[in-house]
């Protein structure tokens, strides 16, 4: 029985090894590794912005983003996107609709803003844990934010509502990546951007505390180049207004 048992154990181990998976197995049909080679993302997106004091708004748009991934321990991984590109396209489309309907547009677009600025949003991570099917990567996040809110003061005027301004921000970031199988993997991430500099102080109260921005999201990626994901960005208002503005981005697209 012992030789047979040994043979069975060897066969089982060989079977498990044949099904063993790592990020190196994420190959496309042309032989490229989808995890490390596909870095340019084309995005179709639905965005919904909600605020405590102003009307909610939502709509579809498009954008592009970049990602760079590696699998070894302490390798650097990064992400970059400027959401302002998609927001600008959304504003242009809706502006043209307003003009075609013969309606005034000024008050329609100064109610609320919750997005990036000129520089965009970037994250840099290091693989502190690098297993065959799991990467755990702490890092840093940085970028700029345009945040603005107005409320109806009377029938003619709208007043600014703090926090209001253009901010440069940075803070801690964390990403975990799990390999589902040879075709799929999931990125989950949390970023916390702390507003460090207010570029333009046009606030109602110049001493109003600068906000922070918490981002939580996840992406499902495939070797077929298709991906989908969501991202929630929540303003942390440390002042007395306690604005609970949030931005939800639901994205699908292709990675090249």
N, C-alpha and C positions, 0 to 999 in steps of 0.2 A: 504493500500500500504506500510505503514511503516514497519510492521512486515515482509512482503515479501522482501522488500529491505534489511532489516537487515539480513535476512536469506541468501539472495544472496551475500551480502558482506562477510559474514562468510564463505560461500562455496568457494568464490573466494580466500579468504585469505588462507583457508585450501589447495586449489588447488596449490597456489603459494608455500606454505610451502612444499607440497609434492614433488615439483620439485626443491626446494632449494638445492644448491650444495655447498660443501665445500671440502677442501683437505682430510677430513676424509672419503669422499665417494669414494676415488680412490682405490677400493678393487679389488684384483685379485680373480680368481676362488677359490683359497684355503683360502680366507678370509684375507690374509695379505694385508696391505696397501702398494700399490706400491710406494707411495711418500716417505714414511719413512723407508720402509724395503729393497727396492732394491738399493743396494749401490755399487755393483761391475759391471763395464761396460766392455764388450768385443766389440772391434771396428774394422770395416773394413773401410779403409780410402783412399781417393784420395787427394794427396797433390800437390799443384802447387806453385812454388817459382819463383818470378820475381824480376829483378834487373835493375837498371839504366845502369850499366856498364858491366855486364856479361850475358851470355846466360841464358835464362829461362830453367827450367827443371820441370818435373812433373812425377807422377807415383802412383801406388797403394801400400798399405802396411796394416799392422794390428797393433793394440796396445791394451792396457788396461788402464782403468781410474777408479777413485773412486769418489763417491759423498755421502754426508751425509746431510739429509734434516729434518727439523722440522718446525712446523707450528705456535707455540706460539710466542707472541711478545717478542723480545729480545733473542729468541733462536738463537744459533749459527748454521750456515750452512757452509759447506766447500766443496771444490773441489780439486782434485789432479790428475795430469798426468805428466809423463815424456815422451815428444815427441821423445826423443833420441832413445827410444826402437824401435819405428816404423821406424825412420830414419836409424838406424843401419841395420835393416832387409832389407830396400830398397837398401841401399848401397851394402850389401852382394849379393843380387839378381842381381843387375846390374854389380857388379864386376865379378861375375861368368859368366855373358853373355859376358863381354868384354874379359875375358880369353878364353872362348870357341871360340870366333871369332878371336883369335890371335892378339888382338890389345893391345897397351900400355894403361894402366889404370891411371897412375899417374896424367896426366894433366886433365883427365876427372873428377876428384873428388876434385881438389883444386881450382876450379873456384869460387865457392860460397857456403857459409854455412849460414843458417838462421834457428836456432832451439834452443832447450834446451841443458842443460849440464848434469852434473852428478846428480844434486839435483832435477831437474824437476820444474814444475810450480804448485803453491798452492795458493788458495784463501780462505779467511775466511770472512763470512758475518754475520750480525746480523739483525734480522727481526724488523726494525724500524716501519714498518706498517704491521699488520697482520690481514687481512680481510678474510672472508670466501672464496673468489675467487681471492684474490690478496695479494701477499707478496712483499714488497719493502725492499731491504736489502743492505745497504751500508757496506763496509768492507775494507779489505786490500788484496793486492796481493804481492807475493814474489817468488823468484826463481833465476835460473841462465840461461844465454844465451851464446851460442857460435855463434858469427857472424864473417864471414870472406868474403872478396871479393878480387878478383885478376883480372887484366886486361892484355891484350896481349901487352907486351912491344915491342917485336919483334918476329921473327919466332922461337927463341930458349927459350926465357925467359918470365915469367909472374911476374908481380910486385904486391905487396900487395897494397890494396886500403882501406884507412881509411873510417869509423871506423872498426877496426880489433882487435879481442881479445875475451877473456872469461870474462864475467861480472856477478857480483852478483847484483840483482836488487830488488826493492820493490816500492810500491806506493798504491794509492787509487784504490778501486774496487767498482762496483755497479752491483747488480742483481735484476731484477724484474721477478716475476713468476705469470702467469695468468692461472686460471683454465678455460678451454674451456667447458668441460662437465665432466661427471663422468668417462670418458675413456681417456681424453687427457688433458695435460697441457703444457705450453710453458715457458721455461726459456730464458730470454734475459739478456745479460751481457756486461759490458764495464770494462776493466782493463787497468791501465796505469802504466807500470813498468819503474821506473827511475833507470838507471845504477848507483849504488852507489860506487862500487869497481870494478876496473879492476884487475883481479887476476894475469894476465900475460901481461905485457906491451911490446908486440912485435910489436907495431905499427910503421909505417913509421915516424909519427910525435908524439912523446911521449906526447905532450901537446894538442893533438887533443881532442876536447870535447867528453865526453862519451855520447853514444846515449840513447834514451828512446825507449820503445816499447809499442805501442797502440794495444790493442786487442778488437775486437768487434765480438760478436757471438750470436747464438741462438740455442736452442735444442727443438724439439718437442718430448714429452715423452708420452708413453701409458701404460695402465694397463696390456697390453699384453706382456710387457717386451721389445718390440721393440722401438727403438728411432732413430731419425735422426737429423742432425744439420750441421751447418757450423761455421767456426771460421776464422777470418782474423787478422793476426798479422802484423803490419806495423812498420818498423824501423823509428824513428824520428832522422834523422841525423842533428845535430846542427852545424856541421862543414862546411867547404867550399865545400866539395865534393857533399853534398846534395843527398846522395844515397837514392833512394825511394824503397828500397827492401821491398817486401811484401810476406807473406806466407798465402795461402788459404788452409784450411783443410775442406774437405767435408766428413762427417762421417755418417755411419749407423751401427747398432749393436743391442745387447741385454743387458739388465740389470738384474742382479740377486741379 
